[in-house]
Amino acid sequence: MKKINILFMSILLALPSIVAAGGEEDYKCDTKYPVVLAHGMGASADIELFGVRIMEYWYGIDDALEDEGAEVLITSVNGMDSTVAKAEDFNRQVLEYLAITGNQKVNIIGHSHGCIYSRYAISNLGLAPYVASHTSMAGPHRGSSVADAIMYGVPESLHGLVETLANSVYSILFGNDDPNSLQNGWDVTRPAMIPFNENTPNSSSVYYQSYAAKIKTGDLLMEIPWLICLYYEGANDGLVSVESAKWGDFKGIIDGAWWCDGVSHLELINMMLGVTPGFDAPAFFVEVVEGIKDKGF
């Protein structure tokens, strides 16, 4: 009887620590360094129409990451501007964030043009010492044939008119501050990305990885650009080809469940307000950040 009482008392004394240990959350995304999300062209972190916020660029993705323990910074630059101008603004925001929070480095995840201007900041604006990893989501690292078709398809004599109209649309409708639509378009053409890559080498201190998205059987919203890119570059997500999206450690092609029509450039970051049959963007990003955590970043 005495032995039973001693055993019972031992269990009672140990119970608080057992409960405490059992109550600890096993987060998937509590990385060593915060996650920075860099959006693509044509939009900002908060997409507005006539000054009214209509949706988030990273719809539900930042919430999913934070729910799994990630510290997330969402940067926002001018939707239509040159790569260099966006990189300078992005660089400033990241450095300010680090100064305020005291964090030493960040893990950058870019989408589309966000992959390009963030790379420029790392290589050419001194951001490399403050970056642990760079993840590209459908980044046009070798340009886009869709951009080629638009920029070279318009007669040079009309470029000024097109630029004025495009800038007015982005400024009035979407609230972009002093947009530079023409330069943004030229910067992501295939010819422009050749010298860009030569002058923007990877930093040896940063881990680079990338993912591509792919439309398999067509997409109602992006049918025309998908067909253009399919003709000139092969498999693509409606704006960026699989080959162009490859940078650093290529992790694979995201095309959803076997039965769906694939994953478009917009669906990859949940811009269809979560309506992406066969693909769960927030869950995918959680997996990506979990992988970054597993690498010690």
N, C-alpha and C positions, 0 to 999 in steps of 0.2 A: 504493500500500500504506500509505503514511504517513497519507493522508487517511482510509482505512478505520479505522486504529487510533485516530485522533483521534475519529472518530465513535463507535467502540465505547466508548472511555473516557468520552465525554460521556454516553452512555446509562447506563453503570454508575454514574457520579456522580449522575445525575438519578433513578436507580431508587428510592432510599429515599423521596424526596418523592412520587414517582408512586404507590408502594405505600401511603404514608401517606394521600394524598389519596383513593385508591380505597377505603381501609378505613374512611373516615368514614361513620357511619350517617346516612341521610337520614330523620330522624324526622318523622312527620306531626303529632305532638301536643306537641312541645316548645315550648309557648306561653311568652310573655314572663312571664306571671303564672300561679301554680298554679291548678289546678281544684279547686273545692269542690263536693262532692256533698251535696245536702240531700234526705233521704228524705221520703216522705209519711206520712199518718196510719195508725194501726193497727199500726205496726211500728217497729222501730229498725234501725240499720245492721246489727246482727247479730240475726237473728230466733231467739229461744229458746223452748223449751217445757219448763216445769218446770225452768228453769235450765240446760237442755242446748241448746247451739247447734245448730240444725237446718239453717240456710241463711243466706246473705248476702242483704241487700236488693238490692245491685247485683251480682248474680251474674255474675262474669267480666268485668264492664264496667271496673272499676278496673284490673284486671290488663291488659286490652287497651290502655287509655290509657297506663299506665306502660310497657308494652312499646314504645309508640310515642313515648316520651320525655317524657310528661307527669308533672308533680309533682302528686299527688292527695291531698287531705284529705277524708276521709269523716267528716262530722259525724253525731252521733246525739242526738236529743232524745226526750222522752217520747212514746211512740206515740200516746197519746190525751190531749190537753191543749188548752187554748185557743191560738189563734193567737199572742196576745201572749206567753204563757208560753214557747211554743216559740221564738218570735223572740228572746226575751231569752237563752235558753240557746244558741241558734245564734250569736247575736251575740258572746257571751262566748267561745265556742270559736274563732271566726274571729279575733278580736282576740288571743287567747292564741297562736294559731298564728303570726300575723304577728309578734308580739313575739319569739317563739322563733326563727323562721327568718330574720327580717330582710327578708322580702318586703314590697313596698310595697302591692300590691293582689292581688286574687284574681278569678278567673272563676267565678261561681256557676252551677251547673246544678241546678235543682230538679225534682223529680217530684211531681205531685199537690199535696198540701198544702205540700210543701216549697217550691213556687213562691210560695206565699202568705206563709208566715211569713218567708221570706228577703226578700221584697219589703218586708214591714213593717220588718224590721231595717234595710234600706237607707234607707227613707224616714223612719222615726220613731225610730230608735235610734242615729243618727249613723254608720252603717256606709258611707254613700255614698262618702266620700273614699277608701275602701279597696277599692272594687269597680270593676273595669274593665267587666265584662259580666255580664248576668243572662240565663240561658237557661231557658225554661219548657218542661217536658215534660208535656203533658196536665194543666196547672194549672187548677183550677176558679176562674178569675178572675171569673166571673160566677155562681159557685155551681153547685150540681148539683140537678137535679130528683129524683135518687135520694135525696139528703140531705133534700130537702123531704118526700118520701114517707115517709121513716122518722121524721123529727122531728115533722111535722104529722099523720102517720097514727096516732101513739100518743096516746091521750087524755091530757090534761094531768094528770089525777089519777093516772096511772100513771108519770109521768116520774121521780118519786123512786125507785120500785121498779126501773124500767129502768136508771136511772143506777147504783144500787147493784149490780145484777147485772152490768152491763157493766164497771164498775170492778173488781169482784171477779175477773171473768174475766181482764181484762188484767193485773191485779196478781198473781194467783196463777199463771195459766198462762204469761204472757209476761214476767213480772218488771217490768212498768212501775211506776215509782216515783210513787205518789200520782196516779193517772190522773184525768182530768176528762172523761169520755166525753161527757157531756151537752153541755157547752160546746163541745167539739170538733165535735160534730154540728151544733149551731146555727150555728157560725161559718162553715160551708161551704154553708149554705142560700142560695138565690138572693136572698131579701130582705136577708139579713145582708151580702152582698157589695156591695150598692149603697152604703151609707154607708162601708163599708171602703175601697172604691176612691176615694171622694171624699176620704177622709182619708189616703190612701196614694198620693200622686201620684208619678209616675216622677221620678227624679233626672236632671237635664239632663247630668250628668257620666258617666252609666252607659248603656251600650248594651244595650237590651232586645230579645230575640228569642224566638220561641216556635214550638212544634210541637204538632200534635194527632195523636192516634191514632184509628183507626176500625175497628170491626168491620163487615164487609160483609154476611155472610149468617148471623150467629148465632154463639154461643159457648157450649159446653156448661157451662162454669163460671159464666159471667156472663150467661146468657140472660135471666133475669128483670129485673135492673137495666138491661140493654141495651134491652129492650123498653119499660120505663118511660121511660127517657131518650129513646128513639126517638119515643115518642108526644108527649112534652112539648117536646123540644128538637131533634129531628132526629138527624142522623148523630152517632155517639158511640162511645166505646171501652168501654162497659159501666158507666162511672161519670161520665165528664166528656164533655160535648158538644164538637163541633168549634168551635162559636161561642164557648163559654165558655173554651176553651183558647187562643184568640187573644189575644196581648198583645205590644205593641211591633211589631217587624218579624216578621210571620208568615211562616214559612219553608215551611209546607205540611203536608199530611196524610200520616201514615205508615200505610199499610194493607197493606204486604207485596206479595208477588208476585201477579200477576193471578189465579193459580189457587188461592190460599189464601183462607180465610174472613175475612181481615183481621188486625189487630193490636189486641189488647185492652189495657186499662189496665195489666194485670200483665205482659203479654208485652213491652210497650214497654221495660221495664227488666229483662227476662230473668228475671223471678221464677218462670217455669215451668221453671227449672233447664236452660235452653238448649233445651228442646223447643218450638220455635216454627217449625213448617214455613212456609217462605216469607218468613221474616224473621230477620235476624242482628243482634240488639241490640248486642253489642259492636262489630261493624263499623260499625253506624249511629252509635254514640257517637264512634267514632274520626273519622268523617266530620264530625260536628258540631264536635268540638274542633279538627280541622284547619281548619275554616272560621273558628273563633275566632282561631286562629294567623294565618291569612291576613289578618285585620283588624288585626293588630298587637298583639293582646291576649295 
